[in-house]
Amino acid sequence: MKNHIQKALLSVVYILLVFNPLFSQTEEGEFSLYDPKNVYSNFELALKDSLKVVHLNQRNQYLSQIPEGISKFKNLQAYSVMKNEIKVLSDELFELPELKELLIRDNQIKVIPAKIKQLKKLEVLEAQKNLYDSLPEEIAELPKLKKLNVEKCKLVKLPASIGKLKSLQVLTANYNSLDALPASAKKLKNLKHLELNYNKIIRFPESITAMKKLDALYLEGNGLENLSDDIDDLKNLNVLVLTSNNLKQLPESITQLKKLESLMISFNQLTVLPKNLHKLKNLKTLIAIGNNFSPEEKERIKKALPACDIRFE
């Protein structure tokens, strides 16, 4: 019971450590890229003046399908149908030429159609908590997509074409059944935030080390057995979460991450940390609960990082 409580607290801590103003969390039902002053929630009322509607929020309205007539909103930029009972995305939904943000999370959607590629201006797709087990290859034909959330679905792999998403900055795919990343993922040169918590990744995906702009990497709860020796290629990494894996050691190259501020390594099988730990001069938080450090090693770590908040228990 104690370990479960500790893990829950740790999760809260490291989630609060990362803040990106472009993609900051909003209250449920709000749009993240905009500050809408006139958000319509009544579909019939909005339909009467469809060309003036820019934001339409049908969150939690017990919808079983996308309403007929949605394609009439030719200037719609942000549309939310989160927390409904939708199983199928109608073709009409993909006839919105100005759509930039689509929130379809918390439904019962079994398929993301290939027609998603028609939303050429889409910047944010929140499709988490649904029932689909794959994404169409055509999703890579969204040239402006910056944020993709596919958390808590049934994914066993990501599209082989995902590397074509040149604008992608945030990818969240926690709680799926992924065991690897596609080879093309190394082409995600603008990715800054990657979450792969609670998947089935045992071997560290080498494609990650090519994501030079990455500043936050989450790999908690994967059974991960190793880190790449090339982890130091991630020069901009600020947060690294490796909690609840099977790591027995960390590569010496991790000490070259000069911008690293938060390192979470609790509940692994570590007995020592790299000898040049003192080089992590910007490290502010080290959470290392539930490992096998000797009293002497703990003392060495504390001396190597005198300005760091270190927690062994």
N, C-alpha and C positions, 0 to 999 in steps of 0.2 A: 504493500500500500504506500509506503514511504517513497519508493522509487517512482510510482505513478504520479504522486503529487509533485515530486521534484521535476519530472519531465514536463508536466503541465506548466509549472512556473517558468521553466526554461523557455518553453515555446513563447510565452507571453513576453519574456524579456527580449528575445532576439527579434521578434516581430516589431517591437517598439524601437529597435535600433536603426531600422531602415526607414528613411523618409525621402520621397521623391515628389516635389511639388507638382510635377506634370501629371503623375499618376497617384496622387494621394488618395487615401481611402475616404469615401463619402458615406453618408448615412444611406441605409438601404433604400433603393428606389431612385436615388439622385444620379445625375449624369456627371461623369468625372472630368470631361474636357471642357465643359461649358458652365456658364453662370446664367441659366435661363431665367428670364423674368416672366415669361408667359408660357407655362407648361400646361398643355391640355391633357386632361385625363378622361374626359367624356368623349368617346369616339364619335357619336352621332352629332354632337355639337361641333366638334372639330371638323367634321366632314362638310359642314355648311360653308366653311371658309378655308377649304383644304390647302389652297395655294399660299396662305399666310402662316400655316402651321409649321413651326421649325422643331419643336420639341413635343413629343407625344408619349405620355407615361401611362401605360395600362397595367402597371404592376398589381399583382394580387387581386385580379378581378374575376377569378374562376373561369377563365377562358379555356376552351377546349381546342380552339383553333385561332389562327390569325384572322381577324375580321375581314370579310369581303369589302373591297374598296380601298384597302391600304395603299394600293398603287396610285391613288389619286393625289396623295400627298407628295407632289413632285419636288417640293423644297424642304422636305423633312430631313433634318440633320441628325437627330437623336431619337431613338425609339426604344422603349423598354416594355417588354412583356414578361419580365421576370416574375417568378412565383405564381405560375398558373398551372394548367394541366394540359399544355399543348404537346401533342405527339408528332405532328407533321408540320413542317414549315412550307407554307403555300408558295407557289411560283410568283404570286403577286408581290411578295415581300422583297423579291430581288429586282423589282422594277422601280427602285427609289434612287435616282441618279445622284442625289446630294447627300445620301446617308453617310455619316461619319462615325456614328456610335450605335451599336446594336447590342442590347442587353437581353439575352434569351436564357439566362441562368435559371435554375430551379424549376425545370419543367420535366417532361417525359419524352423528350426528343430522341428518336432512335437513329436518325440519319441527318447529317449536315449535307445538304445537296450540293452537287457540283456547280449549280447556278450561283453559289455564293460569289464566284469570280466576277459576276456582273456588278458588284458593289465597289466600283473602282476607287471611290473616295473614302472607303471605310478605314478608320484609324483605330477603333477599339471594338473588339469582339469579346464579349463576356458570355461564354457558352458553358460554364461550369455547372456541375450537379445535374447532368442529364444522363441518358442511357445509351448513347452511341459508343461504338467500340473502335471507330476509325474516323479519320478526317479525310476529305477528298484531296487528291493531289492538286486540284484546281485552287485550293485555298492559297497556294503560293502565288497566284495571279492577282493578289491584292497589293498593289505597289506602295500604298500609303499606310498599311497596317503597322501600328506601333505597339499595340498591346493585345495579347492573345491569352485568354484564360480558359483552360480546358480541365480544370481541377475536378476531382471526384466524378469522373465518368468511368468508362470501361476500356480505356485505351490500352492496347498492347504494343502499339508503335506509333510513331509520328510519321507524317508523309515524307517520302524520300526527297520530295521537292522543297522541303521547308527552307533550305538555304537560299531560295530565291526571294525570301521576304527581307529585302535589303533595308527596309525602314524599321523593322521590328526592334523594339527596345526592351519590352517586358514579356517574358514567357513564363506562365504559371501552369504547371502540369502535375501538381501534387496529388497523391492518393489515386494513382492509376496502376497499371501493371507493366510499365515500361521497364525493359531490361537493358536498353541501349539508346543512343541517339543516332539518327541517320548520318551517314558520312557527310552529307551536304551541310549539316549544322555548322561546320567549321567556317562557312561563308557568312554566318550571321555577325558581320563585323560591327554592327551598331547595337548589338544586344548589351544591355547594361544590368539586367536583373533576371536571373534564372532560378526558378524554384522547381525542384524535382523530388521533394520530400515524399517519403513513403511510397516508393515504387519498388522495383526488383533489380536495381542496378548494383551488381557485385563488383564489376570492373569499372574503373574510372573512365568515362568517355573521353578519349584523346581529343575529340573535336572541340571540347570546351576550352582547351588551352589556346585555341586560335581566336577566341572571342576577346580581342584585345581591349575592348571598352568595358568589359564586365566589371561591375563594382560590387555586386552582391550575388553569392552563390549558395544555394540551400540544397543539401543532400542528406538531410536527416532521415533515419529509419530505412535504409536501403540494404543493409548487409554488406556494405562496401568494404572490400578487403585491402584496397590500396589507393594511394594517390599517385598521380603522374609525377615523375621527376621534373617535368616541364611546367609544373604549377607556377613557377616563377615567371612564366610568360604573361601571367595575368597582372600586369604592372599596376592596374587601376583598382585592384580588388580591395574593398573596404570591409566587407563582411563575409566570413566563411563559416558555414554551419555544417558540421559533420557529426552531430549528436546521434547516438544510438546506431552505430555501425559495428563492423568487426575489425577495425583498424588496430594493428599491433605496433605500428610505427608511423611517423610522419617523415617525409623526405627532407633532407637538409635544405633543399632548395626553397622550402616554404619560408625560410628566414630572409629571403630576398624580396618578400612582398612588403615593400617600404610603406605603402599606404594602408596596410591592414590595421584596422582599429578594433575589430571584434572577431574573436575566434572561439567557436563553440565545439568542444570535443568530448563532451560528457558521454558516459556509457559506451565506451569502447574497451579495448584490451591493451591500452598503452601502459608501458612501464617507465619509459623515458621520453623526453622531448629532445629535439635537435640541439646539438651542443652550442650552436651559434644563435641561440634564442635571443640573446641580448641585442641582435641587429634589428629586431622588430621594435624600433624606437617609438612608433606611433600607436602601438597596441595599447588600448585602453581597457579592454575587457577580455578576460580569459576564463571561460567556464569549463572546468575539467572534472566534474563530479563523476564518481562511479568508474574510475580507472584503477590501475594497480601500481600507483606511484609509491615508492618507499618514502619514509620521512626525510631521508637525505635528498632524494630527488625533488621533493616538494620545496625543500629549503633552497636548493640550487635554482629552481625555477623562479622563486620569489626574488632572489638576489639578482637574477638576470633581467628581471622586469620590475624594477622598484616602483615605477609610476603606474603600474597596471593593477586594475581590480581583478584579483585572482580568487577563484572559488574552487576548492577541492571537495566541499561537502555543504 
